[in-house]
Amino acid sequence: MDADVRVADPADLERLPEVEAAADALFEPLGITGLPPPQTAQQRAASWRVLVAGRPAVGFAALQRVDDDVHLEQLSVHPSAGRRGLGTALLDAAVRAAREAGAARVTLTTYADVPWNGPWYAARGFTVLPDPGPELTALLAAEATVGLTVHGRRIAMARPL
């Protein structure tokens, strides 16, 4: 699998809902169901930046600007392409993009105890943020509103650049 990461084009954006839905299905055996539906291509196009891996895209990282940081809003890899380093390649590219944009850190919100969530990010230099900024705090509150906290503890994490 080619781990070459690039900025998404319109055709990539059209494929991303399928990638996200397939990746979300990995949560079902953990009892995490009823996740919000994948964003549409038009919604993803409004991101600060969307990075993809594969042709056609089999993984993506959607980035936003939150509290003057670069926020990893979504990182998904299609299970058919999993365990080949694409998630790490996408995360590394997101960190590079944040550094190039002059951000002080990359932030994200995730499940604390799902192995490919909190622990995976911790192994890649992210630490729990005890006091997130106002916009990140609002994102955590919005996640609770749509029911993400029903399935487990959500945390904000950051990796300094």
N, C-alpha and C positions, 0 to 999 in steps of 0.2 A: 504494500500500500504506500503510495506516494504521500509523504507528510508535508509536501509543499503547501504553504499557507499563503493565501492571497486575499485581497479585498473582494467581497462578494459582488457579482454582477447581477443584473435583473433575472437571468435564468436561474442563478443560484438561489436568489431570494424566493423564487417560486417553489423550489424544492425543499426549503428549510422546514415548513410545517410537517412534512412527512418525516424528516429526520428527527425533529423534536418529539413527535408523537411516538415514534419507535423507541426513542431513548426513554421517554416517560414510562413506557410499558415495563421497563426494568424495575420500577418501583412497586408494581402490583404484588409480587411475591412477599414484599415487606408489609403489605396491608395499606400501602399508600395509594389510594385510588381517588378519583374525582379531582385530579389536578386541573387547573385552568387549561382551556384549550390552547393549542399552539398559536402564536401570533401569525397573522397573515403576512404575505410578502410586503404589502403596503405598510403594515405596522413595523415590520423589521426595517424597511427602507428609511424610517424616521429615526433609527438609531444613530448615535454619533459615528459608529463604525461597525461593520459586520465583517468578520474574517471567516473564511471557509477553507476546508481541506478536502482534497479529492476532486476529480472530474469524472462524473458529476459529484457535486458536494455530498460528502458523507458525514461531515462534522462542521460545527460552526461555533463562533464566540461572538455574542452580541454585546457591544460596549456602549455605555452611556457616560455622560459627565454628571457626577453627583457630588455635591459639597466640594467642588474644585478638584476632585479626584477623578480617575477613570474607574468606572464601576462595571464589573463583569456581570451583566444582567442575566445572561444565559450562556451555558457551555453545554453543548449536546453533541454526541457522536452516535451515529446509527449503530445498533448492536452488531450488525453484520461486519462492521469495520472496527469493532472494539478490541481493546487489548493489543493495539499495534502502535501505541505512542501518539495517536492523533490528538487526544485530549491534552497531553503535555505539550505537543507542538503548538496547538491553538493557544494554550495558556501562555507559553513563552512568547508567542507573537503578540498577544494582548499586552503583556508586560513591556515589550519593546515599543509598541504603539503608545502606551502611556508615558513611557520615558521620553520618547520623541516629542510628545505633546507638552512636556514640561510638568506633568503631574508629579506629586510627591509620593503617591501610592496608588495601588490598585485595591479596590474594595469589592466585596461580594456579600450576598446573604445566602445561607444554605442550611441544610439539616445538619445538626451537630453530630448525630450518631449514625448516619448512613455511611457505610465504609467508603463509598466513592464520592462522598460529599465532604463534610468537615475534616475527617482524618486525611483524605487525599490532598486537600488544599494545605493542611498543616504540614504535610510531608514536603510541600513545595514552597515553604517559606511564609505562609499566611498564619497570622495569629488572631485570636478572638479580640474584637474591639469592645472593651467594656463601656465606652462612652462614644457611640457613633455620632456623627454630625447630625444636624437637623433634617436634612434631606434623606439621609440614610435611615434615620429613625422613622421618618414618615413612610419610607418603603417597607420597613419591617411591620409597621402598623397596617399598611395596605395588604401585606401578605396574610396577616391575621384575619383581616376582613374577608378575604376570599377563601379562607379555610385552610391555608397551608399549615398552620400551627396545630391543627387537629391531629396530625399524624406524627408529630414529634417536635422537639425543641429546635427553633430557628435561631441562628446566630449571624452576626455581622463579623466579617473577617477582613483583614487588610495585610498587604505585603508592601513594605516600604521600598522605594526605588532608589 
